[in-house]
Amino acid sequence: MPASLRPVALITGASSGIGRQFAQDYAAKGFDLVVVARSRSALDSLAAELTDIHGNEVVVHAGDLSQASDVATLVEAIAKLPRLDHVIFSAGSAPEGDLTRIDPAALRSMIGLNIAALTLVNQAAIIRMRAAGRGAIINIASVAGYQATPYLAAYGASKSYVRLFSEAISEENRKHGIRVLSVSPGDTVTPMNPGAAKGKRQPQDVVDTAWAALHGSAPSVVDGGSNRMLAALARVLPTRTGLRIAEKMFRDKA
């Protein structure tokens, strides 16, 4: 277990992408870590790297959070931690395409991970944090959660849930001294979204946005200027117009 004298951050999806970047940044800031992902070998490598560079204690928790049994195991582990200061829920999946052609198993997995696991991990963390009278939670949503998106229909809806859920529990827990924030990236270089592209954000950009927002009071933030413009536009466009624009933008994913 992490040493109780240092702050502890639990990070899901820590083996790659945005989650891995959060782990690196939290380690550099002096946090002990609990890193969570499916791949134990990737987590072991990350733990060794961070311990070697920063001297932090890094606990590896391997599990598939799309599976209810693995979520329950993580919730039990959260209850037993000596302390818990920050939680970053970065794990996620994004099946795309015309709904009729998406594997039903992939849809079930996405719903289990993006919605059920996130909700239950947040609940377990808040129970701990209320008892301590402090804490912070960062949930990774998506700019796709601001606009119903054809060919990313289930994913976008799940990330809308992440944002709205985070905003609601942010207000619920403000009086308890707990900061809850959703961060919505757009097109970001990650294993789930590989390849360079004009205007594509880096994981470090998302983490920097999250850290800056954490010191404010807004319950949600969008990463990147162009993404913020898209999110703002989605709020004011007529629904039919927004849907037709989105369908043309993402038609190649069908």
JOVENRA-V529276 format. One record per residue. BURIAL is 1 if it has 9 or more other C-alpha atoms within 8 Angstrom, else 0. Layout:
# JOVENRA-V529276
burial->BURIAL
burial->BURIAL
This chain:
# JOVENRA-V529276
burial->0
burial->1
burial->0
burial->0
burial->0
burial->1
burial->1
burial->1
burial->1
burial->1
burial->1
burial->1
burial->1
burial->1
burial->1
burial->1
burial->1
burial->1
burial->1
burial->1
burial->1
burial->1
burial->1
burial->1
burial->0
burial->1
burial->1
burial->0
burial->0
burial->1
burial->1
burial->1
burial->1
burial->1
burial->1
burial->1
burial->1
burial->0
burial->1
burial->1
burial->0
burial->0
burial->1
burial->1
burial->0
burial->1
burial->1
burial->0
burial->0
burial->1
burial->1
burial->0
burial->0
burial->1
burial->0
burial->1
burial->1
burial->1
burial->1
burial->1
burial->1
burial->1
burial->1
burial->1
burial->1
burial->1
burial->1
burial->1
burial->0
burial->1
burial->1
burial->0
burial->0
burial->1
burial->1
burial->0
burial->0
burial->1
burial->1
burial->0
burial->1
burial->0
burial->0
burial->1
burial->1
burial->1
burial->1
burial->1
burial->1
burial->1
burial->1
burial->0
burial->1
burial->0
burial->1
burial->1
burial->1
burial->1
burial->0
burial->0
burial->0
burial->1
burial->0
burial->0
burial->0
burial->1
burial->1
burial->0
burial->1
burial->1
burial->1
burial->1
burial->1
burial->1
burial->1
burial->1
burial->1
burial->1
burial->0
burial->1
burial->1
burial->1
burial->0
burial->1
burial->1
burial->1
burial->0
burial->1
burial->1
burial->1
burial->0
burial->0
burial->1
burial->1
burial->1
burial->1
burial->1
burial->1
burial->1
burial->1
burial->1
burial->1
burial->1
burial->1
burial->1
burial->1
burial->1
burial->1
burial->1
burial->1
burial->1
burial->1
burial->1
burial->0
burial->1
burial->1
burial->1
burial->1
burial->1
burial->1
burial->1
burial->1
burial->1
burial->0
burial->0
burial->1
burial->1
burial->0
burial->1
burial->1
burial->1
burial->0
burial->1
burial->1
burial->0
burial->0
burial->1
burial->1
burial->1
burial->1
burial->1
burial->1
burial->1
burial->1
burial->1
burial->1
burial->0
burial->1
burial->1
burial->1
burial->0
burial->0
burial->0
burial->0
burial->0
burial->0
burial->0
burial->0
burial->0
burial->1
burial->1
burial->1
burial->1
burial->0
burial->1
burial->1
burial->1
burial->0
burial->1
burial->1
burial->0
burial->0
burial->1
burial->1
burial->0
burial->0
burial->0
burial->0
burial->1
burial->1
burial->1
burial->1
burial->1
burial->1
burial->0
burial->0
burial->1
burial->1
burial->0
burial->1
burial->1
burial->0
burial->0
burial->1
burial->0
burial->0
burial->0
burial->0
burial->0
burial->0
burial->0
burial->1
burial->1
burial->0
burial->0
burial->1
burial->1
burial->0
burial->0
burial->1
burial->1
burial->0
burial->0
burial->0
